[in-house]
Amino acid sequence: MKRYIYRVARENVVTGERAKRSRTIERYDQLKVGGLYVHLGSGYPGEQRVLELVRVEEDEY
């Protein structure tokens, strides 16, 4: 299984302003870089803009 690590930043949909700090998030499903997502999970409230794909790791089971 592949694990995708992304850098995301919170964004205000109305004004288009982004937060000054970005955070990383790990997902098993692929997200679109530049896409705006809502409800990415606990700890990621509101709308989050995917800024970049940091790396892809292969999990071995």
Biopython code that builds the backbone (N, CA, C, O; Angstrom):
import numpy as np
from Bio.PDB.StructureBuilder import StructureBuilder

atoms = [
    (1, "MET", "N", (0.826, -1.180, 0.000)),
    (1, "MET", "CA", (0.000, 0.000, 0.000)),
    (1, "MET", "C", (0.871, 1.244, 0.000)),
    (1, "MET", "O", (1.890, 1.289, 0.689)),
    (2, "LYS", "N", (0.485, 2.240, -0.754)),
    (2, "LYS", "CA", (1.232, 3.485, -0.794)),
    (2, "LYS", "C", (0.651, 4.477, 0.207)),
    (2, "LYS", "O", (-0.562, 4.564, 0.398)),
    (3, "ARG", "N", (1.549, 5.214, 0.834)),
    (3, "ARG", "CA", (1.146, 6.257, 1.773)),
    (3, "ARG", "C", (1.647, 7.587, 1.214)),
    (3, "ARG", "O", (2.833, 7.739, 0.922)),
    (4, "TYR", "N", (0.743, 8.539, 1.070)),
    (4, "TYR", "CA", (1.065, 9.839, 0.501)),
    (4, "TYR", "C", (1.159, 10.867, 1.622)),
    (4, "TYR", "O", (0.278, 10.934, 2.479)),
    (5, "ILE", "N", (2.226, 11.673, 1.620)),
    (5, "ILE", "CA", (2.401, 12.720, 2.615)),
    (5, "ILE", "C", (2.305, 14.055, 1.885)),
    (5, "ILE", "O", (3.064, 14.328, 0.955)),
    (6, "TYR", "N", (1.352, 14.888, 2.328)),
    (6, "TYR", "CA", (1.081, 16.171, 1.693)),
    (6, "TYR", "C", (1.326, 17.317, 2.666)),
    (6, "TYR", "O", (1.252, 17.141, 3.883)),
    (7, "ARG", "N", (1.622, 18.503, 2.110)),
    (7, "ARG", "CA", (1.678, 19.734, 2.898)),
    (7, "ARG", "C", (0.389, 20.499, 2.586)),
    (7, "ARG", "O", (0.087, 20.775, 1.425)),
    (8, "VAL", "N", (-0.370, 20.838, 3.641)),
    (8, "VAL", "CA", (-1.645, 21.526, 3.486)),
    (8, "VAL", "C", (-1.652, 22.792, 4.334)),
    (8, "VAL", "O", (-0.918, 22.906, 5.316)),
    (9, "ALA", "N", (-2.501, 23.746, 3.932)),
    (9, "ALA", "CA", (-2.677, 24.980, 4.687)),
    (9, "ALA", "C", (-4.160, 25.307, 4.721)),
    (9, "ALA", "O", (-4.874, 25.098, 3.740)),
    (10, "ARG", "N", (-4.617, 25.818, 5.848)),
    (10, "ARG", "CA", (-6.019, 26.205, 5.977)),
    (10, "ARG", "C", (-6.267, 27.445, 5.127)),
    (10, "ARG", "O", (-5.428, 28.343, 5.054)),
    (11, "GLU", "N", (-7.437, 27.479, 4.484)),
    (11, "GLU", "CA", (-7.760, 28.594, 3.599)),
    (11, "GLU", "C", (-9.176, 29.075, 3.860)),
    (11, "GLU", "O", (-10.088, 28.274, 4.064)),
    (12, "ASN", "N", (-9.351, 30.387, 3.850)),
    (12, "ASN", "CA", (-10.666, 30.992, 3.982)),
    (12, "ASN", "C", (-11.278, 31.057, 2.588)),
    (12, "ASN", "O", (-10.720, 31.696, 1.696)),
    (13, "VAL", "N", (-12.410, 30.407, 2.395)),
    (13, "VAL", "CA", (-13.020, 30.310, 1.076)),
    (13, "VAL", "C", (-13.538, 31.658, 0.604)),
    (13, "VAL", "O", (-13.461, 31.971, -0.584)),
    (14, "VAL", "N", (-14.060, 32.448, 1.511)),
    (14, "VAL", "CA", (-14.666, 33.729, 1.145)),
    (14, "VAL", "C", (-13.611, 34.732, 0.691)),
    (14, "VAL", "O", (-13.760, 35.355, -0.361)),
    (15, "THR", "N", (-12.551, 34.893, 1.474)),
    (15, "THR", "CA", (-11.531, 35.903, 1.164)),
    (15, "THR", "C", (-10.352, 35.345, 0.373)),
    (15, "THR", "O", (-9.627, 36.108, -0.265)),
    (16, "GLY", "N", (-10.151, 34.043, 0.401)),
    (16, "GLY", "CA", (-9.035, 33.427, -0.300)),
    (16, "GLY", "C", (-7.722, 33.494, 0.457)),
    (16, "GLY", "O", (-6.681, 33.122, -0.084)),
    (17, "GLU", "N", (-7.749, 33.963, 1.705)),
    (17, "GLU", "CA", (-6.525, 34.062, 2.509)),
    (17, "GLU", "C", (-6.117, 32.688, 3.024)),
    (17, "GLU", "O", (-6.953, 31.875, 3.420)),
    (18, "ARG", "N", (-4.809, 32.455, 3.008)),
    (18, "ARG", "CA", (-4.266, 31.203, 3.530)),
    (18, "ARG", "C", (-3.586, 31.455, 4.859)),
    (18, "ARG", "O", (-3.133, 32.563, 5.146)),
    (19, "ALA", "N", (-3.523, 30.410, 5.663)),
    (19, "ALA", "CA", (-2.834, 30.488, 6.946)),
    (19, "ALA", "C", (-1.336, 30.653, 6.706)),
    (19, "ALA", "O", (-0.816, 30.253, 5.664)),
    (20, "LYS", "N", (-0.653, 31.242, 7.678)),
    (20, "LYS", "CA", (0.792, 31.455, 7.547)),
    (20, "LYS", "C", (1.568, 30.157, 7.717)),
    (20, "LYS", "O", (2.627, 29.978, 7.115)),
    (21, "ARG", "N", (1.048, 29.262, 8.526)),
    (21, "ARG", "CA", (1.725, 27.990, 8.776)),
    (21, "ARG", "C", (1.063, 26.874, 7.990)),
    (21, "ARG", "O", (-0.158, 26.843, 7.836)),
    (22, "SER", "N", (1.877, 25.966, 7.499)),
    (22, "SER", "CA", (1.345, 24.790, 6.822)),
    (22, "SER", "C", (1.606, 23.576, 7.694)),
    (22, "SER", "O", (2.455, 23.608, 8.585)),
    (23, "ARG", "N", (0.876, 22.514, 7.432)),
    (23, "ARG", "CA", (1.005, 21.270, 8.191)),
    (23, "ARG", "C", (1.108, 20.118, 7.215)),
    (23, "ARG", "O", (0.774, 20.255, 6.038)),
    (24, "THR", "N", (1.568, 18.987, 7.706)),
    (24, "THR", "CA", (1.617, 17.795, 6.859)),
    (24, "THR", "C", (0.492, 16.853, 7.259)),
    (24, "THR", "O", (0.048, 16.827, 8.407)),
    (25, "ILE", "N", (0.052, 16.087, 6.284)),
    (25, "ILE", "CA", (-1.015, 15.113, 6.505)),
    (25, "ILE", "C", (-0.662, 13.857, 5.711)),
    (25, "ILE", "O", (-0.134, 13.940, 4.602)),
    (26, "GLU", "N", (-0.958, 12.697, 6.292)),
    (26, "GLU", "CA", (-0.696, 11.424, 5.630)),
    (26, "GLU", "C", (-2.023, 10.799, 5.204)),
    (26, "GLU", "O", (-2.991, 10.790, 5.964)),
    (27, "ARG", "N", (-2.049, 10.287, 3.999)),
    (27, "ARG", "CA", (-3.243, 9.663, 3.444)),
    (27, "ARG", "C", (-2.872, 8.420, 2.658)),
    (27, "ARG", "O", (-1.776, 8.323, 2.105)),
    (28, "TYR", "N", (-3.802, 7.465, 2.615)),
    (28, "TYR", "CA", (-3.636, 6.296, 1.765)),
    (28, "TYR", "C", (-4.282, 6.510, 0.403)),
    (28, "TYR", "O", (-4.023, 5.755, -0.534)),
    (29, "ASP", "N", (-5.122, 7.536, 0.290)),
    (29, "ASP", "CA", (-5.711, 7.869, -0.997)),
    (29, "ASP", "C", (-5.034, 9.117, -1.551)),
    (29, "ASP", "O", (-4.555, 9.964, -0.797)),
    (30, "GLN", "N", (-5.000, 9.218, -2.861)),
    (30, "GLN", "CA", (-4.305, 10.312, -3.510)),
    (30, "GLN", "C", (-5.191, 11.551, -3.541)),
    (30, "GLN", "O", (-6.381, 11.463, -3.842)),
    (31, "LEU", "N", (-4.604, 12.711, -3.226)),
    (31, "LEU", "CA", (-5.292, 13.993, -3.295)),
    (31, "LEU", "C", (-4.711, 14.794, -4.449)),
    (31, "LEU", "O", (-3.576, 14.562, -4.867)),
    (32, "LYS", "N", (-5.491, 15.737, -4.961)),
    (32, "LYS", "CA", (-5.034, 16.569, -6.061)),
    (32, "LYS", "C", (-4.271, 17.764, -5.501)),
    (32, "LYS", "O", (-4.790, 18.497, -4.659)),
    (33, "VAL", "N", (-3.044, 17.959, -5.966)),
    (33, "VAL", "CA", (-2.248, 19.107, -5.527)),
    (33, "VAL", "C", (-2.897, 20.369, -6.077)),
    (33, "VAL", "O", (-3.174, 20.469, -7.273)),
    (34, "GLY", "N", (-3.134, 21.325, -5.195)),
    (34, "GLY", "CA", (-3.826, 22.552, -5.568)),
    (34, "GLY", "C", (-5.309, 22.488, -5.269)),
    (34, "GLY", "O", (-6.008, 23.498, -5.362)),
    (35, "GLY", "N", (-5.798, 21.305, -4.908)),
    (35, "GLY", "CA", (-7.214, 21.122, -4.619)),
    (35, "GLY", "C", (-7.585, 21.645, -3.241)),
    (35, "GLY", "O", (-6.751, 21.691, -2.337)),
    (36, "LEU", "N", (-8.832, 22.035, -3.093)),
    (36, "LEU", "CA", (-9.368, 22.517, -1.823)),
    (36, "LEU", "C", (-10.285, 21.444, -1.254)),
    (36, "LEU", "O", (-11.239, 21.023, -1.908)),
    (37, "TYR", "N", (-9.994, 21.004, -0.035)),
    (37, "TYR", "CA", (-10.736, 19.905, 0.579)),
    (37, "TYR", "C", (-11.360, 20.347, 1.896)),
    (37, "TYR", "O", (-10.817, 21.192, 2.609)),
    (38, "VAL", "N", (-12.500, 19.762, 2.199)),
    (38, "VAL", "CA", (-13.209, 20.027, 3.449)),
    (38, "VAL", "C", (-13.301, 18.710, 4.206)),
    (38, "VAL", "O", (-13.465, 17.654, 3.595)),
    (39, "HIS", "N", (-13.196, 18.762, 5.522)),
    (39, "HIS", "CA", (-13.311, 17.580, 6.375)),
    (39, "HIS", "C", (-12.221, 16.542, 6.097)),
    (39, "HIS", "O", (-12.518, 15.387, 5.792)),
    (40, "LEU", "N", (-10.970, 16.959, 6.203)),
    (40, "LEU", "CA", (-9.867, 16.016, 6.010)),
    (40, "LEU", "C", (-9.636, 15.160, 7.236)),
    (40, "LEU", "O", (-8.801, 14.255, 7.204)),
    (41, "GLY", "N", (-10.349, 15.421, 8.310)),
    (41, "GLY", "CA", (-10.224, 14.582, 9.484)),
    (41, "GLY", "C", (-9.973, 15.385, 10.736)),
    (41, "GLY", "O", (-9.927, 16.615, 10.715)),
    (42, "SER", "N", (-9.815, 14.672, 11.814)),
    (42, "SER", "CA", (-9.583, 15.291, 13.106)),
    (42, "SER", "C", (-8.260, 16.064, 13.088)),
    (42, "SER", "O", (-7.236, 15.536, 12.653)),
    (43, "GLY", "N", (-8.284, 17.283, 13.551)),
    (43, "GLY", "CA", (-7.092, 18.113, 13.573)),
    (43, "GLY", "C", (-6.932, 18.985, 12.350)),
    (43, "GLY", "O", (-6.030, 19.821, 12.303)),
    (44, "TYR", "N", (-7.783, 18.810, 11.363)),
    (44, "TYR", "CA", (-7.733, 19.602, 10.133)),
    (44, "TYR", "C", (-9.105, 20.219, 9.875)),
    (44, "TYR", "O", (-9.803, 19.808, 8.948)),
    (45, "PRO", "N", (-9.495, 21.201, 10.686)),
    (45, "PRO", "CA", (-10.833, 21.783, 10.559)),
    (45, "PRO", "C", (-10.946, 22.724, 9.357)),
    (45, "PRO", "O", (-9.940, 23.237, 8.867)),
    (46, "GLY", "N", (-12.138, 22.939, 8.902)),
    (46, "GLY", "CA", (-12.382, 23.889, 7.819)),
    (46, "GLY", "C", (-11.878, 23.399, 6.484)),
    (46, "GLY", "O", (-11.765, 22.198, 6.239)),
    (47, "GLU", "N", (-11.577, 24.357, 5.623)),
    (47, "GLU", "CA", (-11.114, 24.054, 4.281)),
    (47, "GLU", "C", (-9.588, 24.040, 4.262)),
    (47, "GLU", "O", (-8.938, 24.925, 4.819)),
    (48, "GLN", "N", (-9.032, 23.026, 3.615)),
    (48, "GLN", "CA", (-7.583, 22.862, 3.534)),
    (48, "GLN", "C", (-7.169, 22.827, 2.066)),
    (48, "GLN", "O", (-7.753, 22.099, 1.263)),
    (49, "ARG", "N", (-6.146, 23.628, 1.722)),
    (49, "ARG", "CA", (-5.600, 23.637, 0.363)),
    (49, "ARG", "C", (-4.357, 22.753, 0.342)),
    (49, "ARG", "O", (-3.468, 22.920, 1.177)),
    (50, "VAL", "N", (-4.285, 21.822, -0.593)),
    (50, "VAL", "CA", (-3.122, 20.956, -0.731)),
    (50, "VAL", "C", (-2.053, 21.737, -1.497)),
    (50, "VAL", "O", (-2.249, 22.099, -2.657)),
    (51, "LEU", "N", (-0.918, 21.993, -0.835)),
    (51, "LEU", "CA", (0.131, 22.802, -1.431)),
    (51, "LEU", "C", (1.125, 21.979, -2.238)),
    (51, "LEU", "O", (1.546, 22.391, -3.319)),
    (52, "GLU", "N", (1.502, 20.802, -1.708)),
    (52, "GLU", "CA", (2.469, 19.969, -2.422)),
    (52, "GLU", "C", (2.425, 18.537, -1.918)),
    (52, "GLU", "O", (1.988, 18.257, -0.802)),
    (53, "LEU", "N", (2.890, 17.646, -2.770)),
    (53, "LEU", "CA", (3.105, 16.252, -2.390)),
    (53, "LEU", "C", (4.541, 16.159, -1.910)),
    (53, "LEU", "O", (5.471, 16.332, -2.698)),
    (54, "VAL", "N", (4.733, 15.887, -0.624)),
    (54, "VAL", "CA", (6.062, 15.860, -0.036)),
    (54, "VAL", "C", (6.798, 14.590, -0.443)),
    (54, "VAL", "O", (7.923, 14.652, -0.937)),
    (55, "ARG", "N", (6.158, 13.429, -0.235)),
    (55, "ARG", "CA", (6.780, 12.162, -0.624)),
    (55, "ARG", "C", (5.731, 11.043, -0.639)),
    (55, "ARG", "O", (4.630, 11.181, -0.106)),
    (56, "VAL", "N", (6.114, 9.947, -1.262)),
    (56, "VAL", "CA", (5.290, 8.745, -1.316)),
    (56, "VAL", "C", (6.105, 7.622, -0.694)),
    (56, "VAL", "O", (7.257, 7.399, -1.066)),
    (57, "GLU", "N", (5.497, 6.913, 0.260)),
    (57, "GLU", "CA", (6.175, 5.799, 0.926)),
    (57, "GLU", "C", (5.403, 4.529, 0.652)),
    (57, "GLU", "O", (4.176, 4.538, 0.558)),
    (58, "GLU", "N", (6.123, 3.451, 0.527)),
    (58, "GLU", "CA", (5.514, 2.139, 0.288)),
    (58, "GLU", "C", (5.450, 1.393, 1.615)),
    (58, "GLU", "O", (6.481, 1.138, 2.237)),
    (59, "ASP", "N", (4.245, 1.043, 2.048)),
    (59, "ASP", "CA", (4.058, 0.255, 3.248)),
    (59, "ASP", "C", (4.001, -1.217, 2.865)),
    (59, "ASP", "O", (3.255, -1.606, 1.967)),
    (60, "GLU", "N", (4.789, -2.024, 3.546)),
    (60, "GLU", "CA", (4.797, -3.458, 3.275)),
    (60, "GLU", "C", (4.067, -4.201, 4.379)),
    (60, "GLU", "O", (4.356, -4.020, 5.562)),
    (61, "TYR", "N", (3.125, -5.033, 3.983)),
    (61, "TYR", "CA", (2.356, -5.818, 4.949)),
    (61, "TYR", "C", (2.606, -7.275, 4.733)),
    (61, "TYR", "O", (2.049, -8.109, 5.447)),
]
sb = StructureBuilder()
sb.init_structure("model")
sb.init_model(0)
sb.init_chain("A")
sb.init_seg("    ")
for serial, (resi, resn, name, xyz) in enumerate(atoms, 1):
    if name == "N":
        sb.init_residue(resn, " ", resi, " ")
    sb.init_atom(name, np.array(xyz, "f"), 0.0, 1.0, " ", f" {name:<3s}", serial, name[0])
structure = sb.get_structure()
